[in-house]
Amino acid sequence: MRILFVGDVVGNVGQAMIHEYLPQLKRDLKPQVTIVNGENSTPVGRGISYKIYKQLLKDGADVVTMGNHTWDNAELFDFIDDANRLVRPANFPGKTPGQGWTKIKVNQQTLAVVNLQGRVFMNQLVDDPFAMMADLVNELDTPFVFVDFHGEVTSEKRAFAMRFTGDVSAVVGTHTHVQTSDAQVLDHQTAFLTEVGMTGPADSILGMQADSVITKFENQRPARYTVQEQGPGILSGCVIDVNDKTGHATAIHEILISPQHPYQS
């Protein structure tokens, strides 16, 4: 089983990068499952719309994951309960609309795709992702489990991956938008990458226009961040190979397409 995962799609540039390169990546890498994080995919970089969700599926995503910006576009409330290929963090508290995980048939196996949100330096009102995953390990009833862990700090992401080594096939971090270079298979069982990175405007600060971000750092006053809408794009992702009998990962490799790293098929 081969899984292709593409990190946080930001704005129109991110959508354009998906439209241009995801079909090429699928053609060349031949994944059985393709997962895309779409929580920043609207033109303003916050949330997702029905049109964008459907376009991501059309461009090749099998599952779309979310994160802390899940509810930032109110349109989502109108379709999330019918979007069976979209998962928001499973540890959102209470009777939250939507689903925190979904299952995909891959040949004779079933892959569960789980979305979780970290708590360190984020919304601490979400339920404990460690306790949630401990419950899900038995509930999912499959050894093939991919986790998009949407978190702020490297220590929480790595602690989660090490805690569930052998219980899940892969843990890949999202949210901080800068790809890390630590892809590895923990104990020959669970693929791990601290941060997969973003898919969006390359000449930006985490997808946003630089001026407003720099201004806030200089004067510490509130600033309105605006998505960078021009210039070249970047696509960040990873590809994971999983043993189709044990559910254990056998390899993970980063993917980076940018002006400095042009795509070579």
Phi, psi and omega per residue, in radians:
M1 nan 2.273 3.095
R2 -2.068 2.280 -3.114
I3 -2.022 2.254 3.019
L4 -1.862 2.216 3.130
F5 -2.188 2.290 3.134
V6 -2.076 2.289 -3.019
G7 -1.377 3.022 -2.958
D8 -0.573 1.944 3.083
V9 -1.373 2.131 -3.071
V10 -1.990 2.008 2.973
G11 1.092 -2.877 -3.071
N12 -1.169 -0.626 3.135
V13 -1.140 -0.718 3.095
G14 -1.084 -0.745 3.103
Q15 -1.071 -0.714 -3.139
A16 -1.133 -0.658 3.115
M17 -1.147 -0.701 3.074
I18 -1.082 -0.826 -3.090
H19 -1.060 -0.672 -3.087
E20 -1.412 -0.753 -2.925
Y21 -1.821 -0.438 -3.094
L22 -1.073 -0.769 3.089
P23 -1.055 -0.620 3.123
Q24 -1.194 -0.745 3.112
L25 -1.081 -0.721 3.135
K26 -1.166 -0.646 3.107
R27 -1.134 -0.733 -3.038
D28 -1.465 -0.642 -3.064
L29 -1.617 -0.384 3.103
K30 0.942 0.948 3.070
P31 -1.294 2.650 3.030
Q32 -1.488 -0.450 3.120
V33 -2.368 2.362 3.095
T34 -2.144 2.211 -3.088
I35 -2.125 2.368 -3.127
V36 -2.283 2.298 3.023
N37 -1.465 2.146 -3.042
G38 -2.066 0.362 -2.989
E39 -1.270 -0.233 3.120
N40 -2.049 0.389 -2.873
S41 -1.468 -0.187 3.102
T42 -1.215 2.850 3.137
P43 -1.009 -0.460 3.110
V44 -1.583 0.007 3.050
G45 1.388 0.335 -3.114
R46 -2.445 2.077 3.095
G47 1.451 -2.971 -3.100
I48 -2.488 2.656 3.070
S49 -1.956 2.910 3.119
Y50 -1.096 -0.744 -3.128
K51 -1.062 -0.761 -3.131
I52 -1.202 -0.726 3.098
Y53 -0.973 -0.831 -3.131
K54 -1.168 -0.609 3.136
Q55 -1.208 -0.677 3.085
L56 -1.061 -0.713 3.077
L57 -1.130 -0.737 -3.138
K58 -1.109 -0.632 -3.137
D59 -1.332 -0.169 3.017
G60 2.299 -0.044 3.109
A61 -1.286 2.406 3.013
D62 -1.630 -0.547 3.113
V63 -2.441 2.468 3.060
V64 -2.015 2.158 3.114
T65 -1.766 2.885 -3.067
M66 -2.245 -2.666 -3.099
G67 -3.119 -2.562 -3.030
N68 -1.246 -0.257 3.091
H69 -1.702 0.318 -3.083
T70 -0.886 -0.815 -2.998
W71 -1.671 0.181 -3.032
D72 -1.283 -0.306 2.982
N73 -1.967 1.879 -2.991
A74 -1.058 -0.334 3.117
E75 -1.010 -0.455 -3.103
L76 -1.014 -0.594 -3.137
F77 -1.042 -0.441 -3.087
D78 -1.338 -0.374 -3.041
F79 -2.325 -0.093 -3.008
I80 -1.092 -0.604 -3.112
D81 -1.242 -0.283 3.107
D82 -1.812 -0.041 -3.083
A83 -1.622 1.518 -3.024
N84 -1.340 -0.073 3.076
R85 -1.853 0.178 -3.124
L86 -2.048 2.310 3.118
V87 -2.215 2.282 3.031
R88 -1.776 2.934 -3.105
P89 -0.901 2.236 -3.095
A90 -1.184 -0.380 -3.093
N91 -1.679 0.325 2.906
F92 -1.107 2.392 -2.998
P93 -1.389 2.820 3.008
G94 1.213 -2.797 -3.123
K95 -1.528 1.331 -3.080
T96 -1.497 2.363 3.088
P97 -1.058 2.754 3.083
G98 1.488 -2.943 -3.078
Q99 -2.273 2.600 -3.131
G100 -1.670 -0.139 3.089
W101 -2.758 2.790 3.085
T102 -2.547 2.895 -3.134
K103 -2.121 2.484 3.134
I104 -2.183 2.284 3.063
K105 -1.360 2.243 3.102
V106 -2.209 1.788 -3.037
N107 0.943 -2.034 -3.114
Q108 -1.702 0.095 -3.076
Q109 -1.996 2.951 3.120
T110 -2.185 2.130 3.095
L111 -1.749 2.228 3.019
A112 -1.671 2.294 3.082
V113 -1.926 2.049 -3.048
V114 -2.007 2.424 3.054
N115 -2.013 2.241 3.095
L116 -2.349 2.650 3.118
Q117 -2.029 2.353 3.086
G118 -1.268 2.954 -3.110
R119 -2.023 -0.373 -3.091
V120 -1.246 2.134 -3.105
F121 1.061 0.383 3.074
M122 -2.299 -2.856 -3.132
N123 -1.207 1.867 -3.089
Q124 -1.388 0.026 3.094
L125 -1.442 -0.169 3.058
V126 -1.251 2.718 -3.137
D127 -1.185 2.812 -3.118
D128 -1.099 2.031 -3.111
P129 -1.172 -0.499 3.121
F130 -1.173 -0.833 3.127
A131 -1.127 -0.689 3.127
M132 -1.069 -0.782 -3.116
M133 -1.194 -0.618 3.105
A134 -1.040 -0.675 3.091
D135 -1.243 -0.695 -3.065
L136 -1.205 -0.523 -3.119
V137 -0.912 -0.738 3.119
N138 -1.437 -0.656 -3.076
E139 -1.153 -0.637 -3.058
L140 -1.202 -0.503 3.024
D141 1.001 0.742 3.038
T142 -2.725 2.483 3.093
P143 -1.408 -0.100 -3.120
F144 -1.719 1.760 -3.043
V145 -2.366 2.159 3.036
F146 -1.904 2.272 -3.126
V147 -2.061 2.114 2.924
D148 -1.586 1.863 -3.114
F149 -1.745 1.891 -3.030
H150 -1.619 1.675 -3.012
G151 -2.481 2.836 -3.048
E152 -1.525 -0.675 -2.960
V153 -1.961 2.547 -3.102
T154 -1.136 -0.634 -3.070
S155 -1.133 -0.699 -3.139
E156 -1.155 -0.719 -3.140
K157 -1.129 -0.781 -3.121
R158 -1.219 -0.688 3.103
A159 -1.034 -0.726 3.124
F160 -1.098 -0.794 -3.114
A161 -1.107 -0.718 -3.133
M162 -1.241 -0.607 3.105
R163 -1.088 -0.649 -3.039
F164 -1.894 0.344 3.017
T165 -1.039 2.218 -3.103
G166 1.610 -0.353 3.110
D167 -1.609 -0.466 -3.133
V168 -2.272 2.776 -3.116
S169 -1.383 -0.613 -3.068
A170 -2.728 2.527 2.972
V171 -2.237 2.054 3.135
V172 -2.182 2.254 -3.109
G173 -1.464 2.538 3.000
T174 -2.313 3.068 3.005
H175 1.902 -0.714 -3.044
T176 -1.557 -0.113 2.883
H177 1.248 -0.041 3.111
V178 -2.047 2.050 -3.039
Q179 -1.143 2.336 3.053
T180 -1.635 2.879 -3.039
S181 -1.969 0.639 -3.047
D182 -2.009 0.520 3.128
A183 -1.030 2.280 -3.100
Q184 -2.791 2.859 3.009
V185 -1.902 1.994 -3.082
L186 -1.317 2.147 3.070
D187 0.926 0.570 3.116
H188 1.026 0.496 -3.077
Q189 -2.324 -0.834 -2.983
T190 -2.139 2.095 3.081
A191 -1.227 2.452 -3.106
F192 -2.491 2.388 2.981
L193 -2.475 2.122 -3.058
T194 -0.993 -0.787 -3.117
E195 -2.587 2.150 -3.092
V196 -1.375 -0.409 -3.131
G197 1.645 3.096 -3.060
M198 -1.845 2.893 2.995
T199 -2.141 1.866 -3.034
G200 3.141 -2.690 -3.080
P201 -1.237 2.234 -3.109
A202 -1.277 -0.703 -3.099
D203 -1.525 1.204 -3.056
S204 -2.695 3.100 2.977
I205 -1.951 1.759 -3.092
L206 0.991 0.519 3.122
G207 1.751 -0.224 -3.093
M208 -1.720 2.693 3.046
Q209 -1.011 2.384 -2.994
A210 -1.164 -0.663 -2.996
D211 -1.002 -0.810 -3.077
S212 -1.181 -0.610 3.134
V213 -1.225 -0.763 3.122
I214 -1.095 -0.736 3.142
T215 -1.030 -0.721 3.137
K216 -1.131 -0.686 3.105
F217 -1.142 -0.593 -3.075
E218 -1.355 -0.642 -3.055
N219 -2.053 -0.095 3.074
Q220 1.047 0.429 3.058
R221 -1.781 2.741 3.119
P222 -0.999 2.489 -3.141
A223 -2.438 2.519 3.085
R224 -1.563 2.035 3.129
Y225 -1.453 2.377 -3.129
T226 -2.154 2.372 -3.133
V227 -1.123 2.381 3.023
Q228 -1.219 2.133 -3.019
E229 -1.877 -0.057 -3.105
Q230 -2.212 2.897 3.092
G231 1.640 -3.139 -3.082
P232 -1.234 2.879 -3.123
G233 -1.980 2.982 3.063
I234 -2.334 2.499 3.024
L235 -2.211 2.191 -3.128
S236 -2.070 2.399 3.139
G237 -2.888 -2.936 3.050
C238 -2.732 2.778 3.083
V239 -2.183 2.354 -3.025
I240 -2.207 2.307 3.044
D241 -1.825 2.360 -3.070
V242 -2.225 2.339 3.072
N243 -1.088 2.167 -3.014
D244 -1.380 0.100 3.042
K245 -1.936 -0.733 -3.070
T246 -1.647 -0.413 -3.026
G247 1.440 0.008 3.121
H248 -1.468 2.489 3.109
A249 -1.269 2.542 3.081
T250 -1.979 -0.328 -3.135
A251 -2.873 2.668 3.002
I252 -2.562 2.373 -3.139
H253 -2.380 2.402 3.072
E254 -1.265 2.666 3.015
I255 -2.170 2.293 3.117
L256 -2.498 2.075 3.047
I257 -2.038 2.130 -3.096
S258 -2.750 3.057 3.079
P259 -1.008 -0.558 3.121
Q260 -1.475 -0.302 -3.130
H261 -2.300 1.282 -3.129
P262 -1.104 2.643 -3.089
Y263 -1.280 2.306 3.070
Q264 -2.182 1.942 -3.101
S265 -1.323 nan nan
